[in-house]
């Protein structure tokens, strides 16, 4: 085959809204996909992208060109996850159809960001952007802004900081302390930006999706997730209480010492939560008669990490005189060395089990 027309849906609207799996190959299959997506969401621009690809396909076929059309989707989280899925599907399509070149059809810059992925595998002859024509008046502008704010990806980014700012300001006004509003607002927005910037929002979303899937699938991991949340909350509260106790004494100053107090008091609760989740996944794999493989290593690695964090925080607290002595071995160097060796042994056992199971 000479030319491949590629319609890109990077945020997987075809899967999320129309329930379709990609890649979608062929004119008939793409026409059905566009109709299903159009019925599910008449305002989705990816519908026009596919119709644009079909229109180009018909033109090239009429000119006796050897072409095929395919729609490829990514992931609703976009980013690296979506690009990996697109690359994997593209590799399979190239192996199956063996095209010589490609034409990219997109509805905007976001979809066109995958162009380097395509160019690394195929010669790209053309890029066609499908733009829906609208009257350029105030009503259309208002409608576009309104629809943009209805998009969860935009509304979460825009409205969350504003909502936090207004809520904090209202609370400070209620308590008659508007002068501290600026401090709390900047602090809250700073935490929110760190939360989004470090990708913690994706981690929370993945955790929520995993819980939903485990509940709908009747898996034991749902109960384990709930237990892990409770254990994490207990650990956080216990760590905070211990930090407040040391802070209230007024003797042990310094952020590092207080941080080590929190870690030392709460780490085993977090480790227990992690082991619960890993155990639940192993049990589900066993019940489903699937290979456990590398999942065997996870609880061992979590326990080994817990030993290292607990050992390090204990050592720092003892040498800073925040703790009286070492809990297991009285000599600091022996305590540190023996705990590190123990963590390595546990991690090695986990790695060995996962290798044998794999």
C-alpha positions as CSV (number, residue, x, y, z in Angstrom):
1,X,0.0,0.0,0.0
2,X,1.3,3.5,-0.9
3,X,-0.4,6.0,1.4
4,X,-2.0,5.8,4.8
5,X,-4.4,8.5,6.0
6,X,-4.1,8.7,9.8
7,X,-6.9,10.4,11.8
8,X,-5.6,11.1,15.3
9,X,-7.8,11.2,18.5
10,X,-5.1,11.7,21.2
11,X,-7.5,12.0,24.1
12,X,-9.5,8.8,23.1
13,X,-12.9,10.4,22.7
14,X,-13.8,7.4,20.4
15,X,-13.2,5.1,23.3
16,X,-14.6,7.2,26.2
17,X,-17.7,8.5,24.4
18,X,-18.5,6.0,21.7
19,X,-17.1,2.8,23.3
20,X,-14.9,2.0,20.3
21,X,-11.5,0.4,20.4
22,X,-8.7,1.4,18.1
23,X,-7.1,1.2,15.6
24,X,-10.1,1.6,13.3
25,X,-9.1,0.5,9.8
26,X,-11.0,1.1,6.5
27,X,-13.5,3.6,5.1
28,X,-16.6,1.7,6.3
29,X,-15.3,1.2,9.8
30,X,-14.3,4.8,10.1
31,X,-17.6,6.0,8.8
32,X,-19.4,3.9,11.4
33,X,-17.1,5.2,14.1
34,X,-17.7,8.9,13.1
35,X,-21.5,8.3,13.2
36,X,-21.3,6.7,16.6
37,X,-19.2,9.4,18.0
38,X,-21.4,12.1,16.4
39,X,-24.5,10.5,18.0
40,X,-22.7,10.2,21.4
41,X,-21.4,13.8,21.3
42,X,-22.5,16.0,18.4
43,X,-20.1,18.8,19.4
44,X,-16.9,16.6,19.5
45,X,-14.4,17.9,16.9
46,X,-12.9,14.4,16.4
47,X,-16.1,13.5,14.4
48,X,-15.1,16.1,11.9
49,X,-11.6,14.9,11.9
50,X,-12.7,11.4,10.7
51,X,-15.1,12.8,8.2
52,X,-12.3,15.0,6.9
53,X,-10.1,11.9,6.5
54,X,-12.9,10.0,4.7
55,X,-13.3,13.0,2.4
56,X,-9.6,13.0,1.5
57,X,-9.7,9.2,1.1
58,X,-12.5,9.5,-1.5
59,X,-10.6,12.2,-3.4
60,X,-7.5,10.1,-3.6
61,X,-9.3,7.0,-4.5
62,X,-11.1,8.9,-7.3
63,X,-7.6,9.8,-8.6
64,X,-6.6,6.1,-8.6
65,X,-4.3,6.4,-5.6
66,X,-3.5,3.4,-3.4
67,X,-4.7,4.6,0.0
68,X,-6.1,3.3,3.3
69,X,-7.6,5.3,6.2
70,X,-7.2,4.5,9.9
71,X,-8.2,6.2,13.1
72,X,-5.8,5.9,16.1
73,X,-6.7,6.9,19.7
74,X,-4.5,7.6,22.7
75,X,-5.7,8.0,26.3
76,X,-8.0,10.4,28.1
77,X,-5.0,11.5,30.3
78,X,-3.1,12.5,27.1
79,X,0.6,13.0,27.7
80,X,3.1,10.1,27.6
81,X,0.4,7.5,28.2
82,X,-1.5,8.5,25.1
83,X,1.6,8.8,23.0
84,X,2.8,5.3,23.9
85,X,-0.6,3.8,22.9
86,X,-0.5,5.7,19.6
87,X,3.0,4.5,18.9
88,X,2.1,0.9,19.7
89,X,-0.9,0.9,17.4
90,X,1.0,2.7,14.6
91,X,3.7,0.0,14.7
92,X,1.0,-2.8,14.4
93,X,-0.7,-0.9,11.5
94,X,2.6,-0.4,9.6
95,X,3.4,-4.1,10.1
96,X,0.0,-5.1,8.8
97,X,-0.5,-2.6,5.9
98,X,3.1,-1.8,5.0
99,X,2.5,1.8,3.8
100,X,5.1,3.9,2.1
101,X,4.0,7.3,3.4
102,X,1.3,9.0,5.5
103,X,-1.1,11.9,5.6
104,X,-2.0,13.2,9.1
105,X,-5.6,14.5,9.8
106,X,-6.1,16.4,13.0
107,X,-8.4,18.9,14.7
108,X,-5.7,21.0,16.3
109,X,-2.3,21.4,17.8
110,X,-2.8,18.8,20.5
111,X,-3.3,15.9,18.0
112,X,-0.5,17.3,15.8
113,X,1.9,16.9,18.7
114,X,2.2,13.2,17.8
115,X,3.6,14.2,14.4
116,X,7.2,13.3,15.4
117,X,6.0,9.8,16.4
118,X,4.6,9.3,12.9
119,X,7.6,10.8,11.2
120,X,10.0,8.5,13.0
121,X,8.2,5.6,11.3
122,X,6.8,6.9,8.1
123,X,7.4,9.7,5.5
124,X,4.6,12.3,6.1
125,X,3.5,13.8,2.8
126,X,0.9,16.2,4.3
127,X,-0.8,17.4,7.5
128,X,-4.4,18.5,7.2
129,X,-6.1,20.4,10.1
130,X,-9.9,20.2,10.2
131,X,-11.4,23.4,11.5
132,X,-15.2,23.8,11.9
133,X,-16.5,27.0,10.3
134,X,-18.4,29.4,12.6
135,X,-19.7,32.9,12.4
136,X,-17.1,35.2,14.0
137,X,-19.4,37.2,16.3
138,X,-19.9,37.7,20.0
139,X,-22.4,34.9,20.3
140,X,-20.0,32.3,18.8
141,X,-17.1,33.5,21.0
142,X,-19.3,33.1,24.1
143,X,-20.3,29.7,23.0
144,X,-16.7,28.6,22.4
145,X,-15.7,29.9,25.9
146,X,-18.7,28.2,27.5
147,X,-17.9,24.9,25.9
148,X,-14.3,25.2,26.8
149,X,-15.2,25.7,30.5
150,X,-17.5,22.6,30.3
151,X,-14.5,20.5,29.3
152,X,-13.3,18.8,32.5
153,X,-9.6,19.2,31.6
154,X,-10.0,23.0,31.3
155,X,-12.5,23.6,34.1
156,X,-10.4,21.6,36.7
157,X,-7.3,23.6,35.9
158,X,-9.1,27.0,35.8
159,X,-11.8,26.8,38.5
160,X,-10.0,24.9,41.2
161,X,-7.5,27.7,42.1
162,X,-10.2,30.4,41.9
163,X,-12.5,28.3,44.0
164,X,-9.8,27.8,46.6
165,X,-9.0,31.5,46.7
166,X,-12.6,32.7,47.1
167,X,-13.4,30.0,49.7
168,X,-10.3,30.9,51.8
169,X,-11.1,34.6,51.6
170,X,-14.7,34.1,52.7
171,X,-13.5,32.0,55.7
172,X,-11.0,34.7,56.8
173,X,-13.7,37.4,56.4
174,X,-16.1,35.3,58.6
175,X,-13.5,35.1,61.4
176,X,-12.6,38.8,61.0
177,X,-9.0,38.2,59.8
178,X,-9.0,39.4,56.2
179,X,-5.3,40.4,56.6
180,X,-4.2,36.8,56.6
181,X,-6.2,35.9,53.5
182,X,-3.3,36.6,51.1
183,X,-1.0,34.3,53.0
184,X,-3.5,31.4,53.0
185,X,-4.6,32.0,49.4
186,X,-1.0,32.0,48.0
187,X,-0.2,28.9,50.1
188,X,-3.2,27.0,48.9
189,X,-2.7,27.9,45.3
190,X,1.0,27.0,45.7
191,X,0.1,23.5,47.1
192,X,-2.4,23.0,44.2
193,X,0.2,24.0,41.6
194,X,2.7,21.6,43.2
195,X,0.0,18.9,43.2
196,X,-0.7,19.3,39.5
197,X,2.9,20.0,38.5
198,X,4.3,16.8,40.2
199,X,1.7,14.6,38.6
200,X,0.0,13.7,41.9
201,X,-3.4,14.5,40.4
202,X,-2.7,11.7,37.8
203,X,-1.8,9.3,40.6
204,X,-5.0,10.1,42.5
205,X,-7.0,9.7,39.3
206,X,-5.3,6.3,38.7
207,X,-6.1,5.2,42.2
208,X,-9.7,6.2,41.9
209,X,-10.0,4.4,38.6
210,X,-8.4,1.3,40.1
211,X,-10.9,1.3,43.0
212,X,-13.8,1.7,40.5
213,X,-12.5,-1.2,38.4
214,X,-11.9,-3.4,41.4
215,X,-15.4,-2.7,42.7
216,X,-17.1,-3.3,39.4
217,X,-15.1,-6.4,38.8
218,X,-15.8,-7.9,42.2
219,X,-12.1,-8.0,43.2
220,X,-10.7,-8.3,46.6
221,X,-8.4,-5.3,45.9
222,X,-11.4,-3.0,46.5
223,X,-11.5,-4.0,50.2
224,X,-7.7,-3.7,50.3
225,X,-7.8,-0.2,48.9
226,X,-10.3,0.9,51.6
227,X,-8.1,-0.7,54.3
228,X,-5.0,1.1,52.8
229,X,-6.8,4.4,52.9
230,X,-7.8,3.9,56.6
231,X,-4.3,2.8,57.5
232,X,-2.8,5.8,55.7
233,X,-5.1,8.2,57.6
234,X,-4.2,6.6,60.9
235,X,-0.5,6.9,60.1
236,X,-0.9,10.6,59.1
237,X,-2.8,11.4,62.2
238,X,-0.3,9.5,64.5
239,X,2.6,11.2,62.8
240,X,1.0,14.7,63.1
241,X,0.3,14.0,66.8
242,X,3.9,13.0,67.4
243,X,5.2,16.0,65.6
244,X,3.0,18.3,67.6
245,X,4.2,16.6,70.9
246,X,7.8,17.3,70.0
247,X,7.1,20.8,68.8
248,X,5.1,21.6,71.9
249,X,8.1,20.6,74.1
250,X,10.1,23.4,72.5
251,X,13.3,21.5,72.8
252,X,13.8,19.9,69.4
253,X,14.0,22.7,66.9
254,X,14.4,22.4,63.2
255,X,12.3,21.2,60.3
256,X,14.5,18.1,59.6
257,X,14.0,16.7,63.1
258,X,10.2,17.2,63.0
259,X,10.1,15.6,59.5
260,X,12.1,12.6,60.9
261,X,9.7,12.4,63.8
262,X,6.7,12.2,61.4
263,X,8.4,9.5,59.2
264,X,9.5,7.5,62.2
265,X,6.0,7.5,63.7
266,X,3.9,6.9,60.6
267,X,6.0,4.9,58.2
268,X,4.8,1.5,59.3
269,X,1.2,2.5,58.8
270,X,2.0,3.5,55.2
271,X,4.0,0.3,54.7
272,X,1.0,-1.8,56.0
273,X,-1.2,0.1,53.5
274,X,1.1,-0.7,50.6
275,X,1.4,-4.3,51.6
276,X,-2.4,-4.6,51.8
277,X,-2.8,-3.3,48.2
278,X,0.0,-5.6,46.9
279,X,-1.5,-8.6,48.7
280,X,-4.9,-7.8,47.2
281,X,-3.4,-7.7,43.7
282,X,-1.7,-11.1,44.2
283,X,-4.9,-12.6,45.5
284,X,-6.9,-11.3,42.6
285,X,-4.3,-12.7,40.2
286,X,-4.4,-16.1,41.9
287,X,-8.3,-16.2,41.9
288,X,-8.2,-15.2,38.2
289,X,-5.6,-17.9,37.5
290,X,-3.3,-15.3,36.0
291,X,0.5,-15.3,36.4
292,X,1.5,-13.3,39.5
293,X,5.0,-12.7,38.1
294,X,6.7,-9.5,39.3
295,X,3.8,-8.8,41.7
296,X,5.5,-11.2,44.2
297,X,8.3,-8.7,44.6
298,X,6.1,-5.7,45.5
299,X,5.3,-6.5,49.1
300,X,8.9,-7.4,49.8
301,X,10.2,-4.2,48.2
302,X,7.6,-2.2,50.2
303,X,8.7,-3.8,53.5
304,X,12.4,-3.3,52.6
305,X,11.7,0.4,51.9
306,X,9.9,0.7,55.2
307,X,12.9,-0.7,57.1
308,X,15.2,1.8,55.4
309,X,13.0,4.8,56.1
310,X,12.4,3.8,59.7
311,X,16.1,3.0,60.2
312,X,17.3,6.3,58.7
313,X,14.8,8.4,60.7
314,X,15.6,6.5,63.9
315,X,19.3,7.0,63.4
316,X,18.9,10.8,62.8
317,X,16.6,11.2,65.8
318,X,19.1,9.4,68.1
319,X,22.2,11.3,67.0
320,X,20.2,14.5,67.4
321,X,19.2,13.4,70.9
322,X,15.5,13.5,70.0
323,X,15.4,9.8,71.0
324,X,17.1,8.3,74.0
325,X,18.5,5.1,72.4
326,X,18.2,2.7,69.5
327,X,15.2,0.4,69.8
328,X,16.9,-2.9,68.8
329,X,20.6,-2.6,68.9
330,X,22.3,-0.1,71.2
331,X,25.2,0.7,68.9
332,X,24.3,3.2,66.2
333,X,26.6,1.8,63.5
334,X,25.6,-1.8,64.2
335,X,21.9,-0.8,64.2
336,X,22.2,1.0,60.8
337,X,24.3,-1.7,59.2
338,X,22.1,-4.6,60.4
339,X,18.9,-2.9,59.3
340,X,20.2,-2.1,55.8
341,X,21.4,-5.7,55.4
342,X,18.0,-6.9,56.5
343,X,16.3,-4.7,54.0
344,X,18.6,-5.9,51.2
345,X,17.9,-9.6,52.1
346,X,14.1,-9.0,52.1
347,X,14.3,-7.2,48.7
348,X,16.4,-10.1,47.3
349,X,13.9,-12.7,48.4
350,X,11.1,-10.7,46.7
351,X,13.2,-10.4,43.5
352,X,14.0,-14.1,43.5
353,X,10.3,-15.1,44.0
354,X,9.2,-12.8,41.1
355,X,11.9,-14.2,38.8
356,X,10.8,-17.8,39.5
357,X,7.2,-16.9,39.1
358,X,7.8,-15.0,35.8
